[in-house]
Amino acid sequence: MVNQTDVDIERIEKIARGIRERVLAHSIANNGGYMSQACSSAELLAALYGSILNFAPLENPIDPPSFIGVPSVGEHIYKTGAQFHGEKGPEYDRLISSPAHYALVIYAALIETRRLREDGLEHFNRDGSTVEMIGAEHSPGFETTTGSLAQALSQAGGIALARKIRGEKGRTWVFMSDGEFQEGQTYEALQAARFHGLSNLRAIVDVNMNQCDGPMDTVMTIEPLADRVKAFGWEVSVLDGHDIPAILAAAAKETDKPHMILCYTDPVRGLPILAERAPVLHYLRFTSPEERARYEEAYQEMVK
């Protein structure tokens, strides 16, 4: 149960601001980054990591390990990025992050909540590093590789089913993007979760209505999304994804069904200059030194 207090909300707001600031600073320094995803999902991930998720505490932020290779038979030292979520246990929650291109945003959230070391982004996309641009099962905050897109809901459903059979009290969460509702596997996972009565499964979705080819409704519309999900027997909450009290209230809702929280968001929230790139907002790479200088000015305004 999530208890809302002014202190909680202020702390989550601070985490969200920190996420946007870190991703923008990184994008300026590296001439690129998934900035619109940070703008749209900052409050979602801040609420998850800052309040909603019941994770085991960490004694200290973790230094990202080097990549030691893929899992193999007889290999027992392999660790997934789930170590940043703390020790697993029947009472603790699990989080499966589906859109792997949100990795930079997730790393920023981990740093803001003291689960990844402050200098963790210095390892970003380097040879031999687990801090990859596209998150994999060894990347901080990830415990599975979720495929090209839309496999995490199925994976989370399997985990939730196993936990239900074992009688574990912890919930299984999956963080999703709206583009995954253009994929057939998502709807198979919805059906399976309801059939197995997975009331311990929660999904929270960044519905920012944009994808790599432009606005969702020009590529393939997914609306009416809430009605579609409800048709598979899920509990559905629809809200403003920048409204922290609404996110916390939806997360605390008790239901005997799997529950999906559809968070409608703004992909330029907190960085209005980004709207100049509409309709294609998916990835920020500067087109000139002048444009980069304008984003540096926007960063200075952001951190005031």
BADREN-985941 format. One line per field, with one value per residue (C-alpha): residue number from 0; residue in one letter; chain; x, y, z. Coordinates in Angstrom, 3 decimals. Example, Ala and Ser with C-alpha at 12.3 -4.5 7.8 and 13.67 -1.06 7.14 Angstrom:
# residues 2
pos <- 0/1
code <- A/S
unit <- A/A
east <- 12.300/13.670
north <- -4.500/-1.060
up <- 7.800/7.140
END
This chain:
# residues 304
pos <- 0/1/2/3/4/5/6/7/8/9/10/11/12/13/14/15/16/17/18/19/20/21/22/23/24/25/26/27/28/29/30/31/32/33/34/35/36/37/38/39/40/41/42/43/44/45/46/47/48/49/50/51/52/53/54/55/56/57/58/59/60/61/62/63/64/65/66/67/68/69/70/71/72/73/74/75/76/77/78/79/80/81/82/83/84/85/86/87/88/89/90/91/92/93/94/95/96/97/98/99/100/101/102/103/104/105/106/107/108/109/110/111/112/113/114/115/116/117/118/119/120/121/122/123/124/125/126/127/128/129/130/131/132/133/134/135/136/137/138/139/140/141/142/143/144/145/146/147/148/149/150/151/152/153/154/155/156/157/158/159/160/161/162/163/164/165/166/167/168/169/170/171/172/173/174/175/176/177/178/179/180/181/182/183/184/185/186/187/188/189/190/191/192/193/194/195/196/197/198/199/200/201/202/203/204/205/206/207/208/209/210/211/212/213/214/215/216/217/218/219/220/221/222/223/224/225/226/227/228/229/230/231/232/233/234/235/236/237/238/239/240/241/242/243/244/245/246/247/248/249/250/251/252/253/254/255/256/257/258/259/260/261/262/263/264/265/266/267/268/269/270/271/272/273/274/275/276/277/278/279/280/281/282/283/284/285/286/287/288/289/290/291/292/293/294/295/296/297/298/299/300/301/302/303
code <- M/V/N/Q/T/D/V/D/I/E/R/I/E/K/I/A/R/G/I/R/E/R/V/L/A/H/S/I/A/N/N/G/G/Y/M/S/Q/A/C/S/S/A/E/L/L/A/A/L/Y/G/S/I/L/N/F/A/P/L/E/N/P/I/D/P/P/S/F/I/G/V/P/S/V/G/E/H/I/Y/K/T/G/A/Q/F/H/G/E/K/G/P/E/Y/D/R/L/I/S/S/P/A/H/Y/A/L/V/I/Y/A/A/L/I/E/T/R/R/L/R/E/D/G/L/E/H/F/N/R/D/G/S/T/V/E/M/I/G/A/E/H/S/P/G/F/E/T/T/T/G/S/L/A/Q/A/L/S/Q/A/G/G/I/A/L/A/R/K/I/R/G/E/K/G/R/T/W/V/F/M/S/D/G/E/F/Q/E/G/Q/T/Y/E/A/L/Q/A/A/R/F/H/G/L/S/N/L/R/A/I/V/D/V/N/M/N/Q/C/D/G/P/M/D/T/V/M/T/I/E/P/L/A/D/R/V/K/A/F/G/W/E/V/S/V/L/D/G/H/D/I/P/A/I/L/A/A/A/A/K/E/T/D/K/P/H/M/I/L/C/Y/T/D/P/V/R/G/L/P/I/L/A/E/R/A/P/V/L/H/Y/L/R/F/T/S/P/E/E/R/A/R/Y/E/E/A/Y/Q/E/M/V/K
unit <- A/A/A/A/A/A/A/A/A/A/A/A/A/A/A/A/A/A/A/A/A/A/A/A/A/A/A/A/A/A/A/A/A/A/A/A/A/A/A/A/A/A/A/A/A/A/A/A/A/A/A/A/A/A/A/A/A/A/A/A/A/A/A/A/A/A/A/A/A/A/A/A/A/A/A/A/A/A/A/A/A/A/A/A/A/A/A/A/A/A/A/A/A/A/A/A/A/A/A/A/A/A/A/A/A/A/A/A/A/A/A/A/A/A/A/A/A/A/A/A/A/A/A/A/A/A/A/A/A/A/A/A/A/A/A/A/A/A/A/A/A/A/A/A/A/A/A/A/A/A/A/A/A/A/A/A/A/A/A/A/A/A/A/A/A/A/A/A/A/A/A/A/A/A/A/A/A/A/A/A/A/A/A/A/A/A/A/A/A/A/A/A/A/A/A/A/A/A/A/A/A/A/A/A/A/A/A/A/A/A/A/A/A/A/A/A/A/A/A/A/A/A/A/A/A/A/A/A/A/A/A/A/A/A/A/A/A/A/A/A/A/A/A/A/A/A/A/A/A/A/A/A/A/A/A/A/A/A/A/A/A/A/A/A/A/A/A/A/A/A/A/A/A/A/A/A/A/A/A/A/A/A/A/A/A/A/A/A/A/A/A/A/A/A/A/A/A/A/A/A/A/A/A/A
east <- 0.000/1.392/0.768/0.761/2.334/3.591/7.108/6.729/5.404/8.159/10.796/9.329/9.169/12.850/13.724/11.781/13.612/16.904/16.070/15.403/18.494/20.798/19.493/19.744/23.268/24.263/22.661/24.534/27.857/27.434/25.644/22.563/20.123/16.568/15.386/11.671/11.444/12.955/10.514/7.492/8.375/10.253/7.327/6.426/9.911/10.392/7.163/8.110/11.662/10.961/7.807/5.747/8.158/8.878/12.544/15.128/17.350/20.940/23.750/25.468/24.908/26.343/29.251/28.175/30.070/31.932/30.330/31.539/29.659/26.241/24.841/26.053/25.829/27.993/28.313/27.344/28.826/26.568/24.501/21.624/20.816/18.233/20.973/20.313/16.810/18.200/17.938/15.078/12.612/8.998/7.915/9.694/8.429/9.970/10.232/10.615/11.351/10.159/11.256/15.004/15.664/14.582/17.785/19.417/16.303/16.266/19.954/19.216/16.371/18.695/21.282/18.654/17.460/21.000/20.968/23.535/26.720/26.797/29.378/27.462/26.738/30.464/30.379/27.560/27.954/31.659/33.229/33.035/30.414/27.015/25.647/24.400/22.420/19.788/19.311/19.920/19.621/23.018/22.316/21.519/17.810/17.122/16.833/15.646/16.295/12.917/13.483/12.877/9.772/6.707/8.078/8.315/4.609/4.769/7.917/6.403/3.268/5.320/7.136/3.847/2.328/5.304/5.089/1.357/1.948/4.615/2.345/4.712/3.284/5.462/4.002/5.457/5.533/6.241/7.104/5.899/5.694/2.588/4.175/4.002/0.252/0.945/2.388/0.312/2.262/1.037/-2.556/-1.686/-0.021/-3.098/-5.292/-3.001/-2.658/-6.406/-6.927/-4.451/-5.930/-2.703/-3.881/-0.228/0.688/0.834/1.711/2.433/2.552/4.130/1.506/3.443/1.806/5.101/7.401/10.477/8.453/6.437/3.085/1.385/-1.854/-0.021/1.727/-0.978/-3.445/-3.915/-6.981/-9.343/-6.547/-8.325/-11.320/-9.065/-7.260/-10.522/-11.904/-9.267/-10.543/-7.953/-8.509/-7.512/-6.669/-6.276/-4.488/-2.169/1.298/2.767/0.277/2.256/-0.617/-2.743/0.050/0.476/-3.279/-3.586/-0.628/-2.284/-5.579/-6.607/-8.084/-8.552/-7.491/-4.241/-4.055/-2.803/-2.094/-2.215/-0.284/-0.828/2.283/3.910/7.154/8.472/7.511/10.066/11.963/9.704/12.507/12.194/8.775/10.574/11.572/7.966/6.577/9.653/10.831/12.192/15.926/17.769/20.925/22.036/22.082/24.532/26.718/24.122/21.347/23.531/24.234/20.501/20.046/22.909/20.986/17.833/19.801/20.938/17.327/16.296/18.776/18.089
north <- 0.000/3.394/6.140/9.607/12.429/15.855/14.662/11.619/13.727/16.337/13.596/11.981/15.371/15.861/12.424/13.215/16.521/14.740/12.160/14.844/16.818/13.791/12.579/16.051/16.581/13.168/13.898/17.212/15.629/12.681/14.397/12.236/10.513/9.276/12.617/12.445/9.212/10.965/13.847/11.554/8.877/10.783/10.882/7.232/5.935/8.354/7.109/3.458/3.641/6.358/4.979/2.250/-0.656/-2.696/-3.431/-4.660/-1.763/-1.518/-0.725/1.405/2.299/-0.387/0.110/-1.291/-4.534/-5.302/-7.559/-11.135/-12.803/-14.317/-16.980/-20.504/-24.024/-24.357/-20.586/-19.642/-16.168/-14.433/-11.609/-9.784/-6.121/-7.141/-6.843/-3.082/-3.836/-5.523/-9.026/-11.111/-12.495/-13.647/-10.375/-8.094/-6.757/-7.488/-5.053/-6.098/-3.132/-3.713/-0.798/-1.410/1.927/3.642/2.301/5.729/6.972/3.919/4.385/7.992/6.819/4.305/7.006/9.379/6.686/5.645/2.216/2.939/4.854/8.564/8.047/5.137/6.966/7.380/3.705/4.289/2.429/1.717/-1.513/-4.123/-2.212/-3.449/0.115/-0.339/2.067/-0.633/-2.432/-6.179/-8.676/-7.656/-3.905/-2.023/-2.261/-5.014/-8.696/-9.990/-9.234/-8.217/-8.801/-6.229/-5.079/-6.382/-9.538/-8.280/-8.541/-12.250/-12.655/-10.776/-12.892/-16.055/-14.713/-13.616/-17.063/-18.787/-16.431/-17.078/-20.850/-20.399/-18.189/-15.204/-11.870/-9.621/-8.128/-8.326/-5.047/-4.414/-1.013/-0.685/1.774/2.301/1.052/-2.452/-2.442/-2.684/-6.154/-9.321/-10.930/-8.195/-9.283/-12.953/-11.973/-9.989/-13.015/-15.448/-13.194/-12.917/-16.656/-17.475/-14.881/-12.967/-10.310/-9.939/-8.570/-4.816/-2.970/0.744/2.189/5.363/6.383/9.230/8.618/8.757/6.181/6.118/6.784/9.630/10.012/6.721/7.539/8.049/4.669/2.423/3.629/1.694/3.528/2.969/1.425/1.253/-0.501/-3.008/-3.922/-4.101/-6.484/-8.991/-8.829/-6.504/-3.741/-0.486/2.942/5.891/9.013/11.919/10.406/13.571/13.608/11.963/11.647/9.996/7.511/6.634/6.242/3.929/1.849/1.399/0.181/-3.272/-5.591/-9.302/-8.888/-8.022/-4.240/-1.906/1.780/3.764/7.001/9.544/11.700/14.593/13.719/17.289/17.783/20.005/20.669/22.698/23.308/19.636/20.342/22.043/18.576/17.410/15.222/12.954/13.085/9.570/10.354/13.604/14.138/17.681/18.931/21.790/23.416/26.178/23.742/22.083/25.498/26.140/22.867/23.822/27.011/24.947/22.753/25.794/26.898/23.399/23.194/26.679
up <- 0.000/-0.990/1.569/0.050/2.021/0.985/1.774/-0.499/-3.360/-2.999/-2.980/-6.103/-7.839/-7.010/-8.428/-11.624/-12.049/-11.494/-14.159/-16.789/-15.791/-15.924/-19.279/-20.824/-19.469/-20.834/-24.211/-24.515/-23.520/-25.881/-28.765/-28.393/-26.111/-25.640/-24.305/-25.123/-23.131/-20.111/-20.492/-20.676/-18.117/-15.406/-12.964/-13.659/-12.924/-10.030/-8.434/-9.016/-7.675/-5.128/-3.492/-5.118/-5.408/-2.301/-2.948/-0.485/0.621/-0.585/1.819/-0.845/-4.499/-6.778/-9.171/-12.565/-13.217/-16.411/-19.002/-18.462/-21.294/-21.799/-19.436/-20.176/-18.807/-15.717/-15.291/-11.744/-11.311/-13.824/-12.341/-13.949/-13.538/-10.929/-8.297/-8.405/-7.113/-4.015/-2.655/-4.028/-1.545/-1.381/0.221/-2.248/-5.568/-8.948/-11.860/-15.480/-17.753/-21.279/-23.528/-23.556/-25.292/-22.048/-20.461/-20.072/-18.250/-15.980/-15.150/-14.205/-11.947/-10.278/-9.610/-8.229/-5.801/-4.803/-6.362/-9.077/-8.313/-9.042/-11.779/-13.336/-16.578/-17.202/-18.227/-20.728/-24.042/-23.528/-24.717/-21.962/-19.986/-18.842/-18.976/-22.517/-24.672/-25.202/-21.887/-21.718/-18.867/-17.477/-17.568/-14.342/-13.543/-16.078/-15.265/-18.632/-22.268/-23.605/-27.306/-29.989/-28.110/-26.256/-24.615/-21.027/-20.233/-21.063/-18.979/-16.052/-16.345/-16.053/-13.005/-11.421/-12.026/-10.396/-7.428/-7.094/-7.059/-4.367/-2.282/-2.397/-1.302/-3.458/-6.620/-10.109/-12.009/-15.672/-17.117/-20.713/-23.581/-25.688/-28.912/-27.466/-28.030/-31.745/-31.083/-30.991/-28.139/-25.802/-26.261/-25.761/-22.487/-21.405/-22.063/-20.247/-17.194/-16.772/-17.334/-14.565/-12.210/-11.742/-9.328/-8.279/-11.730/-12.293/-15.506/-15.778/-19.283/-20.652/-23.211/-24.833/-28.215/-30.109/-31.650/-33.878/-37.058/-35.575/-33.808/-32.938/-34.728/-38.042/-37.807/-36.324/-33.758/-30.529/-29.254/-27.522/-25.471/-22.110/-23.655/-25.395/-22.185/-20.218/-22.850/-21.751/-18.166/-16.660/-14.161/-15.889/-14.481/-16.861/-15.645/-16.331/-16.173/-14.664/-11.770/-8.976/-6.455/-9.165/-9.968/-6.289/-5.797/-8.808/-7.618/-4.225/-5.669/-4.471/-7.110/-7.711/-11.356/-13.071/-13.109/-15.842/-15.230/-18.470/-17.956/-20.713/-20.915/-22.752/-24.610/-24.245/-20.594/-18.876/-22.126/-24.436/-26.946/-27.894/-29.445/-32.339/-33.531/-33.860/-35.274/-34.870/-31.237/-30.698/-30.431/-29.851/-31.890/-32.536/-36.108/-35.530/-32.860/-32.652/-31.771/-29.164/-27.618/-27.353/-25.467/-23.165/-22.380/-21.789/-19.372/-17.399/-17.134/-16.046/-13.162/-11.729
END
